[in-house]
Amino acid sequence: CRLFQCTDVPTHSLNFWDSVYKIPKIFSSTGAWGVIRFLDSLSPLATVNILFFVFVDIVFWILAVLQQSTWLIDPYWTIIPVLIAHFYRSHPHAQSSARGDICLVLVYIWASRLTHNYFRREKWQFGEKEDWRFTNYRKSMGWAWIPASFFMCYVSQQVMLVGLTLPFYAVHFFPKSSPPPLGALDLLASTLCLTGIGIAFVSDNQLHKFVERNQNLVKSGKERKKVLNTGLWRFSRHPNHFGEALWWIGLGIFSKASGGPWWTAVGWSFNHACDWTVTLQLIEDRMLNANYRAVAYRDYQRRTSLLVPLPPFTPSEM
């Protein structure tokens, strides 16, 4: 039977690993064409997982070990969703629809914004440094970081990115008959996606200007501003993360609009759970570890929502 059908959810993991183990044998006996035929015999979702595991998890991990840096994670995070969307769209068994066209346009807008923001943040330097969180893990874990990073940096990213892009799978392969016409859910999904992109765009621009202004103050020998608490950052301590969450939730609604199974609509849940419980906590700790802003940031924490934008809390509400 074909892998990753919605009626076969419990066996996905075993089937995926069985497929991975077969690839070297098929390649050695039939060459590249045999591998292509083998992948074509699988469901599109299984193929995406296998390609991701081989060419991203394994290859990028080897590069990270050789370079002693996981910097490639950030730029590929902005590009891989576009590649996955195109893979599903161009698959021989995919259904073309206006909904699929809308999703493709939206993911290009999202990717363009995030890619620009990443390289602007890195001062347009390609591969200059890795994410500070992974740098800290590398220092604290020593040699154990090499095997651990395969799972922490790559396998986990596969679960996140394949899960986040499940709506593209649903839009192009469900239902088996003709896709439902555009409706209110599509309007809601598009609105949430664009709103999320807009919030992330504005908040990242405000953060960029704040960082630049502080760098100029330091260069001129003046005291830097301790906390960004204006603009969208007055209502949320992490409005850019809220915008990203809104974008992926909006994309998930397209799954429901297309008639896809429920699990394609909640693929964002693992990523968001990790972001809210791990990433945001690491950022909060980092802000407090800088002595010059620790007191000011604690006051900011007391007055400002962690994620969802809300009016600043007054002393009587705290």
Sine and cosine of phi, psi and omega as CSV:
sin_phi,cos_phi,sin_psi,cos_psi,sin_omega,cos_omega
0.00,0.00,0.34,-0.94,-0.02,-1.00
-0.98,0.20,0.53,-0.85,-0.07,-1.00
-0.98,0.19,0.39,-0.92,0.14,-0.99
0.86,0.51,0.56,0.83,0.17,-0.99
-0.98,0.20,0.46,-0.89,-0.09,-1.00
-0.92,0.39,-0.27,0.96,0.04,-1.00
-1.00,0.00,0.01,1.00,-0.10,-1.00
-0.78,-0.63,0.56,0.83,-0.09,-1.00
-0.85,0.53,-0.69,0.72,-0.09,-1.00
-0.89,0.45,-0.37,0.93,-0.07,-1.00
-0.98,-0.17,0.15,0.99,-0.06,-1.00
-0.85,0.53,-0.72,0.69,-0.10,-0.99
-0.89,0.46,-0.74,0.67,-0.01,-1.00
-0.90,0.44,-0.69,0.72,0.00,-1.00
-0.90,0.44,-0.62,0.79,0.01,-1.00
-0.88,0.48,-0.75,0.66,-0.03,-1.00
-0.93,0.38,-0.59,0.81,0.08,-1.00
-0.85,0.52,-0.66,0.75,-0.01,-1.00
-0.92,0.40,-0.66,0.75,0.02,-1.00
-0.88,0.48,-0.67,0.74,-0.02,-1.00
-0.90,0.43,-0.46,0.89,-0.05,-1.00
-0.98,0.21,-0.37,0.93,-0.14,-0.99
-0.86,0.50,-0.77,0.64,-0.01,-1.00
-0.85,0.53,-0.64,0.77,-0.01,-1.00
-0.91,0.42,-0.69,0.72,0.00,-1.00
-0.91,0.42,-0.67,0.74,-0.04,-1.00
-0.90,0.44,-0.66,0.75,-0.04,-1.00
-0.94,0.35,-0.48,0.88,-0.07,-1.00
-1.00,-0.06,-0.50,0.87,-0.09,-1.00
-0.81,-0.58,-0.09,1.00,0.00,-1.00
0.98,0.18,-0.16,-0.99,-0.08,-1.00
-0.87,0.49,-0.61,0.80,-0.02,-1.00
-0.89,0.45,-0.58,0.81,0.04,-1.00
-0.91,0.41,-0.62,0.79,0.04,-1.00
-0.90,0.43,-0.67,0.74,0.01,-1.00
-0.88,0.48,-0.69,0.72,0.01,-1.00
-0.90,0.43,-0.62,0.78,0.02,-1.00
-0.89,0.46,-0.73,0.68,0.01,-1.00
-0.90,0.44,-0.58,0.81,0.01,-1.00
-0.92,0.39,-0.41,0.91,0.00,-1.00
-0.98,0.21,-0.21,0.98,-0.02,-1.00
-1.00,-0.03,0.17,-0.99,0.11,-0.99
-0.96,0.28,0.41,-0.91,0.00,-1.00
-0.84,0.54,-0.60,0.80,-0.02,-1.00
-0.92,0.38,-0.63,0.78,0.06,-1.00
-0.91,0.42,-0.66,0.75,0.01,-1.00
-0.89,0.46,-0.69,0.72,0.04,-1.00
-0.85,0.52,-0.69,0.72,-0.01,-1.00
-0.91,0.42,-0.66,0.75,0.00,-1.00
-0.92,0.39,-0.73,0.68,0.01,-1.00
-0.88,0.47,-0.66,0.75,0.02,-1.00
-0.89,0.45,-0.71,0.70,-0.05,-1.00
-0.89,0.45,-0.68,0.74,-0.07,-1.00
-0.97,0.23,-0.78,0.63,-0.18,-0.98
-1.00,-0.02,-0.27,0.96,0.05,-1.00
-0.93,-0.36,-0.86,0.52,-0.04,-1.00
-0.85,0.53,-0.80,0.59,-0.09,-1.00
-0.97,0.23,-0.79,0.61,-0.08,-1.00
-0.90,0.43,-0.73,0.69,-0.03,-1.00
-0.94,0.35,-0.52,0.86,0.07,-1.00
-0.91,0.41,-0.68,0.73,0.05,-1.00
-0.87,0.49,-0.69,0.72,0.04,-1.00
-0.88,0.48,-0.64,0.77,0.00,-1.00
-0.91,0.42,-0.63,0.78,0.03,-1.00
-0.91,0.42,-0.68,0.73,-0.01,-1.00
-0.93,0.37,-0.64,0.76,-0.04,-1.00
-1.00,0.06,-0.23,0.97,-0.10,-1.00
0.83,0.55,0.67,0.74,0.01,-1.00
-0.31,-0.95,0.67,-0.74,0.02,-1.00
-0.98,-0.20,0.45,0.89,-0.14,-0.99
-0.86,0.52,-0.43,0.90,-0.06,-1.00
-0.91,0.42,-0.30,0.95,-0.02,-1.00
-0.86,0.51,-0.71,0.71,-0.08,-1.00
-0.89,0.45,-0.79,0.61,0.01,-1.00
-0.92,0.38,-0.55,0.83,-0.03,-1.00
-0.96,0.28,-0.39,0.92,0.06,-1.00
-0.88,0.47,-0.53,0.85,-0.03,-1.00
-1.00,0.09,-0.30,0.95,-0.10,-0.99
-0.97,-0.22,-0.62,0.78,-0.12,-0.99
-0.87,0.50,-0.65,0.76,0.05,-1.00
-0.84,0.55,-0.59,0.81,0.05,-1.00
-0.92,0.40,-0.68,0.73,0.01,-1.00
-0.90,0.44,-0.67,0.74,0.02,-1.00
-0.90,0.43,-0.67,0.74,0.02,-1.00
-0.86,0.50,-0.68,0.74,0.02,-1.00
-0.93,0.37,-0.59,0.81,0.03,-1.00
-0.87,0.49,-0.76,0.65,0.01,-1.00
-0.89,0.46,-0.67,0.74,-0.06,-1.00
-0.91,0.43,-0.60,0.80,-0.08,-1.00
-1.00,-0.03,0.01,1.00,-0.01,-1.00
-0.90,0.43,0.63,-0.78,-0.04,-1.00
-0.84,0.55,-0.48,0.88,-0.04,-1.00
-0.99,-0.14,0.11,0.99,-0.04,-1.00
-0.96,0.27,0.52,-0.86,0.10,-1.00
-0.99,-0.11,0.77,-0.64,0.08,-1.00
-1.00,0.03,0.62,-0.78,-0.02,-1.00
-0.35,-0.94,0.30,-0.96,0.07,-1.00
-0.89,0.46,-0.56,0.83,0.02,-1.00
-0.88,0.47,-0.68,0.73,0.04,-1.00
-0.90,0.44,-0.62,0.79,0.04,-1.00
-0.89,0.45,-0.68,0.73,0.01,-1.00
-0.89,0.47,-0.71,0.71,0.00,-1.00
-0.87,0.49,-0.64,0.77,-0.02,-1.00
-0.92,0.40,-0.68,0.73,0.03,-1.00
-0.88,0.47,-0.69,0.72,-0.02,-1.00
-0.90,0.45,-0.66,0.75,-0.03,-1.00
-0.94,0.35,-0.49,0.87,0.09,-1.00
-0.92,0.38,-0.65,0.76,0.05,-1.00
-0.89,0.46,-0.73,0.68,0.02,-1.00
-0.86,0.51,-0.75,0.66,-0.06,-1.00
-0.91,0.42,-0.63,0.78,0.01,-1.00
-0.89,0.46,-0.70,0.71,0.00,-1.00
-0.89,0.45,-0.74,0.67,-0.08,-1.00
-0.93,0.36,-0.62,0.79,0.03,-1.00
-0.90,0.44,-0.71,0.71,0.03,-1.00
-0.87,0.49,-0.69,0.72,-0.03,-1.00
-0.91,0.42,-0.61,0.79,0.01,-1.00
-0.89,0.45,-0.78,0.62,-0.06,-1.00
-0.94,0.34,-0.53,0.85,0.09,-1.00
-0.90,0.43,-0.68,0.73,0.02,-1.00
-0.88,0.47,-0.59,0.81,0.00,-1.00
-1.00,0.05,0.18,0.98,0.01,-1.00
0.85,0.53,0.58,0.81,0.08,-1.00
0.88,0.48,0.46,0.89,0.06,-1.00
-0.99,-0.16,0.81,-0.59,-0.10,-1.00
-1.00,0.01,0.93,-0.36,0.05,-1.00
0.96,0.26,0.38,0.93,-0.05,-1.00
-0.93,0.36,-0.64,0.77,-0.03,-1.00
-0.48,-0.88,0.35,-0.94,0.02,-1.00
-0.99,-0.16,0.17,-0.99,0.05,-1.00
-0.83,0.56,0.75,-0.67,-0.07,-1.00
-0.85,0.52,-0.48,0.88,0.01,-1.00
-0.91,0.42,-0.67,0.74,0.00,-1.00
-0.96,0.29,-0.52,0.86,0.10,-1.00
-0.89,0.46,-0.66,0.75,0.03,-1.00
-0.90,0.43,-0.67,0.74,0.04,-1.00
-0.89,0.46,-0.65,0.76,-0.01,-1.00
-0.87,0.50,-0.68,0.74,-0.02,-1.00
-0.94,0.34,-0.64,0.77,-0.09,-1.00
-0.99,0.17,-0.48,0.88,-0.09,-1.00
-0.99,-0.10,-0.31,0.95,0.00,-1.00
0.90,0.43,-0.68,-0.74,-0.06,-1.00
-0.89,0.45,-0.45,0.89,-0.02,-1.00
-0.91,0.42,-0.30,0.96,0.01,-1.00
-0.91,0.42,-0.51,0.86,-0.06,-1.00
-0.87,0.50,-0.83,0.56,0.05,-1.00
-0.95,0.32,-0.58,0.82,-0.04,-1.00
-0.91,0.42,-0.57,0.82,-0.05,-1.00
-0.91,0.42,-0.44,0.90,0.03,-1.00
-0.86,0.50,-0.64,0.77,-0.03,-1.00
-1.00,0.03,-0.65,0.76,-0.06,-1.00
-0.95,0.30,-0.56,0.83,-0.09,-1.00
-0.98,-0.19,-0.45,0.89,-0.16,-0.99
-0.88,-0.47,-0.83,0.56,0.01,-1.00
-0.88,0.48,-0.67,0.74,0.03,-1.00
-0.90,0.44,-0.60,0.80,0.03,-1.00
-0.92,0.39,-0.55,0.84,0.06,-1.00
-0.89,0.45,-0.72,0.69,0.02,-1.00
-0.85,0.52,-0.67,0.75,-0.01,-1.00
-0.92,0.39,-0.80,0.60,-0.12,-0.99
-0.94,0.33,-0.64,0.77,0.06,-1.00
-0.92,0.40,-0.62,0.79,0.05,-1.00
-0.91,0.41,-0.70,0.71,-0.01,-1.00
-0.89,0.45,-0.53,0.85,-0.06,-1.00
-1.00,-0.07,0.14,0.99,0.05,-1.00
-0.84,0.55,-0.53,0.85,0.05,-1.00
-0.84,0.54,-0.55,0.83,0.05,-1.00
-0.91,0.42,-0.60,0.80,0.07,-1.00
-0.90,0.44,-0.72,0.69,-0.02,-1.00
-0.90,0.44,-0.68,0.73,-0.06,-1.00
-0.89,0.46,-0.58,0.81,-0.10,-1.00
-0.99,-0.11,-0.20,0.98,-0.08,-1.00
-0.77,-0.64,0.01,1.00,0.06,-1.00
-0.73,-0.68,0.57,-0.82,-0.22,0.98
-0.95,0.30,0.05,-1.00,-0.05,-1.00
-0.94,0.34,-0.44,0.90,0.06,-1.00
-1.00,0.04,-0.38,-0.92,-0.04,-1.00
-0.93,0.37,0.59,-0.81,-0.03,-1.00
-0.93,0.37,0.50,-0.87,0.04,-1.00
-0.89,0.45,0.47,-0.88,0.04,-1.00
-0.93,0.37,0.33,-0.95,0.05,-1.00
-0.88,0.47,0.59,-0.81,-0.04,-1.00
-0.48,-0.88,-0.35,-0.94,-0.07,-1.00
-0.89,0.45,-0.60,0.80,0.01,-1.00
-0.90,0.44,-0.60,0.80,0.03,-1.00
-0.91,0.41,-0.62,0.78,0.05,-1.00
-0.90,0.43,-0.68,0.73,0.04,-1.00
-0.89,0.46,-0.71,0.71,-0.01,-1.00
-0.88,0.48,-0.72,0.70,0.00,-1.00
-0.89,0.46,-0.65,0.76,0.00,-1.00
-0.90,0.44,-0.71,0.70,0.02,-1.00
-0.90,0.43,-0.67,0.74,0.01,-1.00
-0.87,0.50,-0.77,0.64,-0.04,-1.00
-0.93,0.37,-0.61,0.80,0.06,-1.00
-0.90,0.45,-0.69,0.72,0.03,-1.00
-0.88,0.47,-0.70,0.72,0.04,-1.00
-0.88,0.47,-0.67,0.74,0.00,-1.00
-0.89,0.45,-0.70,0.72,0.02,-1.00
-0.89,0.45,-0.70,0.72,0.02,-1.00
-0.90,0.44,-0.64,0.77,0.00,-1.00
-0.89,0.46,-0.77,0.64,-0.04,-1.00
-0.91,0.43,-0.73,0.69,-0.05,-1.00
-0.92,0.39,-0.61,0.79,0.04,-1.00
-0.93,0.37,-0.58,0.81,0.08,-1.00
-0.90,0.43,-0.67,0.74,0.03,-1.00
-0.90,0.44,-0.64,0.77,0.03,-1.00
-0.91,0.41,-0.66,0.75,0.00,-1.00
-0.88,0.47,-0.70,0.71,0.01,-1.00
-0.91,0.42,-0.61,0.79,0.03,-1.00
-0.89,0.45,-0.72,0.69,0.00,-1.00
-0.89,0.45,-0.70,0.71,0.01,-1.00
-0.88,0.47,-0.68,0.73,0.00,-1.00
-0.89,0.46,-0.66,0.75,0.02,-1.00
-0.91,0.41,-0.63,0.77,0.03,-1.00
-0.89,0.46,-0.63,0.77,0.03,-1.00
-0.93,0.37,-0.60,0.80,0.04,-1.00
-0.90,0.44,-0.67,0.74,0.01,-1.00
-0.90,0.44,-0.67,0.74,0.00,-1.00
-0.88,0.47,-0.56,0.83,-0.02,-1.00
-1.00,0.02,0.09,1.00,0.04,-1.00
0.98,0.17,0.26,0.97,-0.01,-1.00
-0.99,-0.16,0.29,-0.96,0.00,-1.00
-0.97,0.26,0.73,-0.68,-0.01,-1.00
-0.99,0.15,0.40,-0.92,0.05,-1.00
-0.96,0.27,0.70,-0.72,-0.16,-0.99
-0.98,0.18,-0.64,0.77,-0.12,-0.99
-0.66,-0.75,0.66,-0.75,0.13,-0.99
-1.00,0.10,0.95,-0.32,-0.04,-1.00
-0.73,-0.69,0.51,0.86,0.05,-1.00
-0.85,-0.52,0.16,-0.99,-0.03,-1.00
0.90,0.44,-0.62,-0.79,0.03,-1.00
-0.91,0.41,-0.40,0.92,-0.02,-1.00
-0.96,0.28,-0.12,0.99,0.11,-0.99
-0.97,0.24,-0.41,0.91,-0.09,-1.00
-0.96,-0.28,-0.28,0.96,-0.01,-1.00
-0.49,-0.87,0.64,-0.77,0.04,-1.00
-0.97,0.23,-0.29,0.96,0.00,-1.00
-0.61,-0.79,0.89,0.45,-0.04,-1.00
-0.91,0.41,-0.47,0.88,0.04,-1.00
-0.92,0.40,-0.61,0.79,0.06,-1.00
-0.93,0.36,-0.59,0.81,0.06,-1.00
-0.90,0.44,-0.67,0.74,0.04,-1.00
-0.88,0.48,-0.68,0.73,0.04,-1.00
-0.89,0.46,-0.68,0.74,0.02,-1.00
-0.88,0.47,-0.67,0.75,-0.01,-1.00
-0.90,0.44,-0.64,0.77,0.02,-1.00
-0.86,0.51,-0.75,0.66,-0.06,-1.00
-0.94,0.33,-0.57,0.82,0.06,-1.00
-0.91,0.41,-0.67,0.74,0.06,-1.00
-0.87,0.50,-0.68,0.74,0.03,-1.00
-0.89,0.46,-0.60,0.80,0.02,-1.00
-0.88,0.47,-0.51,0.86,0.00,-1.00
-0.92,0.40,-0.46,0.89,0.08,-1.00
-0.87,0.49,-0.51,0.86,0.05,-1.00
-0.88,0.48,-0.73,0.69,0.02,-1.00
-0.90,0.43,-0.65,0.76,-0.01,-1.00
-0.90,0.43,-0.51,0.86,-0.04,-1.00
-1.00,0.08,-0.13,0.99,-0.03,-1.00
1.00,0.07,0.30,0.95,0.01,-1.00
-0.96,0.27,0.29,-0.96,0.03,-1.00
-0.90,0.43,0.36,-0.93,-0.13,-0.99
-0.86,0.51,-0.57,0.82,-0.10,-0.99
-0.94,0.34,-0.30,0.95,0.07,-1.00
-0.98,0.20,-0.27,0.96,-0.03,-1.00
-1.00,-0.02,-0.23,0.97,-0.07,-1.00
-0.86,-0.50,0.40,0.92,0.02,-1.00
-0.90,0.44,-0.32,0.95,0.00,-1.00
-0.97,0.25,-0.22,0.98,-0.17,-0.98
-0.89,0.46,-0.66,0.75,-0.01,-1.00
-0.91,0.41,-0.70,0.71,0.01,-1.00
-0.88,0.48,-0.71,0.70,-0.05,-1.00
-0.93,0.38,-0.60,0.80,0.04,-1.00
-0.88,0.47,-0.68,0.73,0.04,-1.00
-0.91,0.42,-0.65,0.76,-0.02,-1.00
-0.90,0.43,-0.74,0.67,-0.10,-1.00
-0.96,0.28,-0.56,0.83,-0.09,-1.00
-0.99,-0.12,-0.38,0.93,-0.05,-1.00
-0.90,-0.43,-0.88,0.48,-0.11,-0.99
-0.87,0.49,-0.76,0.65,-0.02,-1.00
-0.90,0.44,-0.58,0.81,0.03,-1.00
-0.92,0.40,-0.63,0.78,0.05,-1.00
-0.90,0.44,-0.65,0.76,0.02,-1.00
-0.91,0.42,-0.69,0.72,0.02,-1.00
-0.87,0.50,-0.70,0.71,0.01,-1.00
-0.89,0.46,-0.64,0.77,-0.01,-1.00
-0.90,0.43,-0.64,0.77,0.02,-1.00
-0.89,0.46,-0.62,0.78,-0.03,-1.00
-0.98,0.20,-0.37,0.93,-0.02,-1.00
-0.97,0.26,-0.29,0.96,0.07,-1.00
-1.00,0.09,0.94,-0.35,-0.14,-0.99
-0.85,0.52,-0.57,0.82,-0.11,-0.99
-0.92,0.40,-0.34,0.94,-0.04,-1.00
-0.84,-0.54,0.05,1.00,-0.12,-0.99
-0.86,0.51,-0.74,0.67,-0.03,-1.00
-0.90,0.43,-0.71,0.71,-0.01,-1.00
-0.90,0.43,-0.59,0.81,-0.03,-1.00
-0.96,0.28,-0.55,0.83,0.07,-1.00
-0.89,0.46,-0.64,0.77,0.06,-1.00
-0.91,0.42,-0.64,0.77,0.05,-1.00
-0.89,0.46,-0.65,0.76,0.04,-1.00
-0.88,0.48,-0.65,0.76,-0.03,-1.00
-0.93,0.38,-0.46,0.89,-0.12,-0.99
-0.98,-0.21,-0.21,0.98,-0.19,-0.98
-0.78,-0.62,0.67,-0.74,0.03,-1.00
-0.87,0.49,0.55,-0.84,0.01,-1.00
-0.91,0.41,-0.76,0.65,-0.15,-0.99
-0.78,-0.63,-0.89,0.45,-0.06,-1.00
-0.94,0.35,0.82,-0.57,0.01,-1.00
-0.87,0.50,0.83,-0.56,0.01,-1.00
-0.66,-0.75,0.40,-0.92,0.09,-1.00
-0.84,0.54,0.60,-0.80,0.01,-1.00
-0.82,0.57,0.63,-0.77,0.00,-1.00
-0.96,0.27,0.65,-0.76,0.11,-0.99
-1.00,-0.03,0.32,-0.95,-0.02,-1.00
-0.80,0.59,-0.57,0.82,-0.03,-1.00
-0.95,0.32,-0.33,0.94,-0.02,-1.00
-1.00,-0.04,-0.21,0.98,-0.10,-0.99
-0.99,0.10,0.00,0.00,0.00,0.00
